[in-house]
Amino acid sequence: MKILPTDFDGQAIRRMYDEETETWWFSVIDVIQVLTDSKSAKRYWSDLKRKLAQEAGSEQPYEKIVRLKLPAADGKQRETDVATAETLLRIVQSVPSPKAEPIKLWLAKVGYERMQELADPALSLNRARETWQQHGRSDKWIAQRMTGQETRNKLTDYWREHDIKEGSEFAILTNIIHQEWAGVSVKEHKDLKGLKSHNLRDHMSEAELIFTALAELSTRQISETSNATGLPQNKTAAQAGGRIARQARNQLESQTGKSVVSGSNYLPLEANRIKKVLKPPRKG
């Protein structure tokens, strides 16, 4: 998934990418601050939530708000209300502000770019390539990252067509595949690399990307062969696909004496200096 804009009108809007559900979450407080210039965006949002809760209807925006940890002004990770772009748009409509219309257009632009990419996937790939180049990734790494994303997309397309629910069930299957090949869960792998609100795959080494792609390719081909449908059957395929990549990983590690799964990342040097060091992954 491409990185969405993270600021509006010169003000930062914090966001977090949920690797397991493949969803971007945006800070509601930051959007409220942009809209209102309030001295206490938290108080404004608290009052607005009460107002929304009192309004009729069972599909109110506040019901789709979740709490996640994002970096606060003091640099610490603190829980705050976050929402998807779709939910934010509904919240914005409830705020009487001259800035409401521009931010609606900004959110609509994000959606329009996404529709363009669906019609012409090359646009998404070009944006992603430019972003990775700006972050100092090598051409070789970028090629492997993009190949892996295409493999991932084919797998998720299969899941959608075979009764797998986007979100929770995608996350379950993704974690099974990852646990099988890497010996650690997605969360444990992110912790090993010291990642917070980052996309794990954007911080993988070339080898990690290759084995992830092998596991997902194997899973899809096994699923297609058995016509796996529904969560139980696709769980079995995910385990089998992950095991194939695990066997290949074990063989490589036995020859090189080096672990494929590592704590290396592309975080700035300062973040790396304070990175939490965890135990190495267990052998599969």
C-alpha positions in Angstrom: 0.0 0.0 0.0 1.4 3.4 -0.8 2.3 6.0 1.8 -0.5 8.6 2.1 0.1 12.3 2.7 0.9 13.0 6.3 0.4 16.7 6.6 -2.2 19.2 5.7 -1.8 23.0 5.5 1.6 22.7 7.0 0.5 20.8 10.0 1.4 17.2 10.7 -1.2 14.6 10.9 0.1 11.5 12.7 -0.7 8.1 11.1 0.0 4.4 11.7 0.0 1.6 9.2 -1.5 -1.7 10.6 0.5 -4.4 8.9 -1.9 -7.2 9.7 -5.1 -5.5 8.5 -3.3 -3.5 5.8 -5.0 -0.3 7.0 -3.9 3.3 7.5 -5.1 5.0 10.7 -5.0 8.8 11.2 -5.0 10.8 14.4 -8.4 12.3 15.0 -7.0 14.9 17.4 -4.5 16.1 14.7 -7.3 16.5 12.2 -9.5 18.4 14.7 -6.6 20.7 15.5 -6.2 21.5 11.8 -9.9 22.1 11.4 -10.5 24.3 14.5 -7.2 25.8 15.6 -8.6 25.0 19.0 -6.4 25.6 22.1 -7.6 22.2 23.3 -8.3 19.9 20.4 -8.7 17.0 22.9 -11.6 18.9 24.7 -13.2 19.8 21.3 -13.1 16.2 20.2 -14.4 15.0 23.6 -17.4 17.4 23.2 -17.9 16.4 19.6 -17.9 12.7 20.5 -20.7 13.3 23.1 -22.7 15.1 20.4 -22.3 12.4 17.9 -23.3 9.8 20.5 -26.5 11.6 21.2 -27.5 11.8 17.5 -29.9 9.2 16.1 -28.7 6.2 14.1 -26.6 3.2 14.8 -23.8 3.9 12.3 -22.2 6.9 13.9 -18.6 7.8 13.1 -17.5 7.7 16.8 -18.4 4.0 16.8 -15.6 3.2 14.3 -12.9 5.1 16.3 -10.2 2.9 17.9 -7.3 3.8 20.2 -3.7 3.1 19.1 -0.4 4.3 20.4 1.2 7.2 18.4 4.3 9.4 19.2 3.2 12.3 21.4 4.8 15.8 21.7 7.1 14.5 24.4 8.4 11.7 22.1 6.6 8.9 24.1 4.1 6.5 22.6 0.7 7.4 23.9 -2.8 6.0 23.1 -5.0 8.3 21.1 -8.2 8.1 19.0 -7.5 7.2 15.4 -9.8 6.6 12.4 -9.6 5.5 8.8 -9.8 8.1 6.0 -13.5 7.1 5.4 -14.5 7.7 9.0 -12.5 10.9 9.2 -14.5 12.3 6.2 -17.7 11.7 8.2 -16.2 13.4 11.3 -15.1 16.4 9.2 -18.6 16.8 8.0 -19.7 17.4 11.6 -17.2 20.2 12.3 -18.3 23.7 11.4 -15.1 25.1 10.1 -14.0 27.1 7.0 -11.2 24.6 6.8 -13.6 21.7 6.5 -14.0 21.9 2.8 -10.3 22.0 1.9 -9.6 18.9 4.1 -12.6 17.2 2.5 -10.9 17.9 -0.9 -7.6 16.6 0.5 -9.3 13.3 1.6 -11.1 13.1 -1.7 -7.8 13.6 -3.5 -6.4 10.7 -1.6 -9.4 8.6 -2.7 -9.0 9.8 -6.3 -5.4 8.8 -6.4 -6.3 5.4 -5.1 -9.0 5.0 -7.8 -6.4 6.1 -10.4 -4.0 3.4 -9.1 -6.7 0.7 -9.3 -7.3 1.7 -12.9 -3.6 1.9 -13.7 -1.5 0.0 -11.1 1.7 1.4 -12.7 0.9 4.8 -11.0 1.1 3.2 -7.6 4.3 1.4 -8.4 5.9 4.6 -9.7 4.9 6.5 -6.5 6.2 3.7 -4.3 9.5 3.5 -6.3 10.1 7.2 -5.9 9.4 7.1 -2.2 11.8 4.2 -1.6 14.5 5.9 -3.7 14.1 9.1 -1.5 14.6 6.9 1.5 17.8 5.5 0.2 16.8 2.0 -0.9 18.9 0.4 -3.6 17.5 -0.5 -7.0 17.9 -4.2 -6.2 16.0 -3.9 -3.0 13.2 -1.9 -4.7 12.9 -4.5 -7.4 12.5 -7.3 -4.8 10.1 -5.2 -2.8 7.9 -4.6 -5.8 8.0 -8.3 -6.9 7.0 -9.3 -3.4 4.1 -6.9 -3.4 2.8 -8.4 -6.7 3.0 -11.8 -5.1 1.1 -10.5 -2.1 -1.6 -8.9 -4.3 -2.2 -12.2 -6.1 -2.6 -14.0 -2.8 -5.1 -11.5 -1.4 -7.0 -11.5 -4.7 -7.4 -15.3 -4.2 -8.6 -14.9 -0.6 -11.2 -12.3 -1.6 -12.6 -14.7 -4.2 -12.7 -17.6 -1.8 -14.7 -16.4 1.2 -11.9 -14.7 3.2 -12.9 -11.5 4.9 -10.6 -8.5 4.5 -9.2 -7.3 7.8 -9.3 -9.8 10.5 -9.2 -13.0 8.4 -6.5 -11.5 6.1 -4.5 -10.7 9.3 -5.0 -14.3 10.7 -3.7 -15.9 7.5 -0.9 -13.5 7.0 0.3 -14.1 10.6 0.1 -17.9 10.1 2.3 -17.7 7.0 4.8 -15.4 8.7 5.0 -17.5 11.8 5.6 -20.7 9.8 8.4 -19.4 7.6 10.1 -16.9 10.0 9.5 -18.6 13.4 8.1 -15.3 14.8 4.8 -13.6 14.4 4.4 -10.3 12.5 4.3 -8.4 15.8 7.4 -10.2 17.1 9.3 -9.5 13.9 8.4 -5.8 14.1 9.5 -5.7 17.7 12.8 -7.3 16.8 13.4 -4.5 14.3 12.3 -1.8 16.7 9.4 -0.8 14.5 6.3 1.1 15.7 4.0 2.7 13.1 5.9 1.3 10.2 5.3 -1.2 7.4 7.3 -4.3 8.3 8.0 -5.1 4.6 9.5 -1.7 4.1 12.2 -2.6 6.6 12.9 -6.1 5.6 16.3 -7.2 4.2 16.5 -8.6 0.7 16.5 -12.1 2.1 13.5 -11.5 4.3 11.6 -10.2 1.3 12.5 -13.2 -0.8 11.4 -15.7 1.8 8.2 -13.8 2.5 7.4 -13.9 -1.2 8.2 -17.6 -1.4 5.9 -18.4 1.5 3.0 -16.4 0.0 3.6 -17.8 -3.6 3.6 -21.3 -2.2 0.5 -20.6 -0.2 -1.4 -19.3 -3.2 -0.4 -22.2 -5.4 -1.4 -24.8 -2.8 -4.7 -23.0 -2.2 -5.4 -23.0 -6.0 -4.5 -26.6 -6.3 -6.9 -27.7 -3.5 -9.4 -24.9 -4.3 -9.2 -23.8 -0.6 -12.4 -21.9 0.4 -13.1 -20.3 3.7 -10.9 -19.7 6.7 -10.2 -23.3 7.9 -9.1 -24.6 4.5 -7.0 -21.5 3.8 -5.4 -21.8 7.2 -4.1 -25.3 6.2 -2.8 -23.9 2.9 -1.1 -21.0 4.8 0.7 -23.4 7.1 1.9 -25.6 4.2 3.1 -22.6 2.2 4.9 -21.2 5.2 6.6 -24.5 5.9 8.0 -24.6 2.4 9.7 -21.3 2.9 10.9 -22.3 6.4 12.6 -25.4 5.0 14.4 -23.2 2.4 15.4 -20.7 5.2 16.8 -23.5 7.4 18.9 -24.8 4.5 20.3 -21.4 3.8 21.1 -20.7 7.4 22.8 -24.0 7.8 25.1 -23.2 4.9 25.8 -19.5 5.9 25.6 -19.7 9.7 23.6 -16.5 9.5 20.0 -15.9 10.6 17.7 -14.7 7.8 15.3 -13.0 10.2 17.2 -10.1 11.7 16.7 -6.9 13.6 18.1 -4.7 10.8 15.9 -1.9 9.6 15.9 1.5 7.7 15.1 3.6 10.7 17.0 6.9 11.2 20.2 6.5 13.2 18.7 8.1 16.3 15.8 5.6 16.4 18.3 2.7 16.0 20.3 3.9 19.0 17.3 3.4 21.2 16.0 0.4 19.5 14.8 -2.4 21.9 17.0 -5.5 21.6 15.0 -8.8 21.7 16.0 -12.4 21.6 16.7 -13.8 18.2 13.9 -15.8 16.5 13.7 -19.5 17.3 14.7 -22.0 14.6 11.8 -23.5 12.7 
